Amino acid sequence: MTNNSSDFTPILLGSDFNVYGMARSFYDLYGKKVKAYSEIQLAPTRYTKIVDLETISGFSEDPKWIEEMMKLKKEYSNHDEPVILIGCGDGYAELISKHKKELEDVFVCPYVDYDLIKNLNSKEKFYELCDRYNLPYPGTKIISKDNFENNDIEQPFAYPIALKPTNSVEWLDIHFEGRKKAFTIQNEDEYKDIVRKVYQNGYKSDLIIQDFIPGDDSNMRVLNAYVDKNHKVKMMCLGHPLLEDPAPSAIGNYVAILPDYDEHTYKQIKDFLESINFTGYANFDMKYDSRDQTYKLFEINLRQGRSSFFVTLNGYNLADWVVKDYVLDILKDQDVVYANQNKKDYKLWLGVTPKIFNEYAKDNDDKEFALNLIKNGNYGNTFWFNKDRNFKRFALMKWMNLNYKKNFKKFFYENKG
């Protein structure tokens, strides 16, 4: 089978930056518009000729999701070529895994079984796996709803502490004033107030209290991997975030990533993924702890991250791996690729303007290196694609950049306090 656009059909679920980045990765290789389905349309997939997005009311959860997918299954059942189904959000990835047996006679579903994905999506159970496989993670205590109702929520760490939900999928449906993706809490009163708001507004799963690892955004690392259908890691790409979005609803979203290389981390994560028989895309967040010189894992995402286009930007096209695996069937003969071994080839990924990056990123050697990459034109972003440019996307990009400027001005120093 030759490597051309008629040999397979990719379908993406979602409409965010991750979807556009994956569509762009496919389009770069095959020059073909990519079909996507989502409950709503978000800004990154507006006014584009490379994503054919169809919105379906209620598509983000069962029973509507599987009802619609069974209709799509019937529609795509007459395709002779592989139809690759890629969920670009936590909820979609979990739904594909949950219904994989119902779908995989028509769709290629590069996901682990549902029991494993539930364990990995739960930070609590993920940390249990970290213990089993000797992966470092921050000091952690679990708080349940029962603990809260029994007024038993004492935590063992010095302030500040980190607080986050164990169930990232359930958290998407929880809303209250001051809600964030994750909290950095400065004192006991604030801690008790946040826990109260979380549980009184409908959250049912456990909360994670963690020892706060000192240091700013530039101590973070992000690692993307692709694991083939035989559970062998084939690509690993490490990134060094230099700046994060400061808006409360977006804390933890990277807006500047420099490629990085760490062979010990690569091999450590490779052994873990292969030991648990992982399949498909994985995305890890971690932070360097200067107190014991280790990278401590925060979580694993069973998908690409919203900023994972930095992998494609640096020459390791995210779409290519799943095509080589399930369409061309050639990955089994290839050794693992540890990305970013040559700093001369690095390209900086930006989710904000170079001006915002320069103003807010921490001054250090990595920032200077990144600014030199910008100066020499060795940088890029997900949204502004030279084969998909038009006035409406240009205006939308300007609007998004203006919002970033406002958010950094309003929230950056507040969150650093």
Stockholm file with secondary structure:
# STOCKHOLM 1.0

chainA/1-417         MTNNSSDFTPILLGSDFNVYGMARSFYDLYGKKVKAYSEIQLAPTRYTKIVDLETISGFSEDPKWIEEMMKLKKEYSNHDEPVILIGCGDGYAELISKHKKELEDVFVCPYVDYDLIKNLNSKEKFYELCDRYNLPYPGTKIISKDNFENNDIEQPFAYPIALKPTNSVEWLDIHFEGRKKAFTIQNEDEYKDIVRKVYQNGYKSDLIIQDFIPGDDSNMRVLNAYVDKNHKVKMMCLGHPLLEDPAPSAIGNYVAILPDYDEHTYKQIKDFLESINFTGYANFDMKYDSRDQTYKLFEINLRQGRSSFFVTLNGYNLADWVVKDYVLDILKDQDVVYANQNKKDYKLWLGVTPKIFNEYAKDNDDKEFALNLIKNGNYGNTFWFNKDRNFKRFALMKWMNLNYKKNFKKFFYENKG
#=GR chainA/1-417 SS CCCSGGGCEEEEECCSHHHHHHHHHHHHHHCCCEEEEESSCCGGGSSCSSEEEEECTTTTSTTHHHHHHHHHHHHHTTCSSCEEEEECSHHHHHHHHHTHHHHTTTEECCCCCHHHHHHHHBHHHHHHHHHHTTCCCCCEEEECHHHHHTTCCCCCSCSSEEEEESBHHHHTTCCCTTCCSSEEECSHHHHHHHHHHHHHTTCCSCEEEEECCCSCGGGEEEEEEEECTTSCEEEEEEEEEEEECCSGGGTTCEEEEEEECCHHHHHHHHHHHHHTTCCEEEEEEEEEETTTTEEEEEEEESSCCTTTHHHHHTTCCHHHHHHHHHTSCCGGGSCCEECCCCGGGCCEEESSCHHHHHHHSCCSHHHHHHHHHHHTTCEECSSCCTTSCCHHHHHHHHHHHHHHHHHHHHHHHHHHC
#=GC SS_cons         CCCSGGGCEEEEECCSHHHHHHHHHHHHHHCCCEEEEESSCCGGGSSCSSEEEEECTTTTSTTHHHHHHHHHHHHHTTCSSCEEEEECSHHHHHHHHHTHHHHTTTEECCCCCHHHHHHHHBHHHHHHHHHHTTCCCCCEEEECHHHHHTTCCCCCSCSSEEEEESBHHHHTTCCCTTCCSSEEECSHHHHHHHHHHHHHTTCCSCEEEEECCCSCGGGEEEEEEEECTTSCEEEEEEEEEEEECCSGGGTTCEEEEEEECCHHHHHHHHHHHHHTTCCEEEEEEEEEETTTTEEEEEEEESSCCTTTHHHHHTTCCHHHHHHHHHTSCCGGGSCCEECCCCGGGCCEEESSCHHHHHHHSCCSHHHHHHHHHHHTTCEECSSCCTTSCCHHHHHHHHHHHHHHHHHHHHHHHHHHC
//
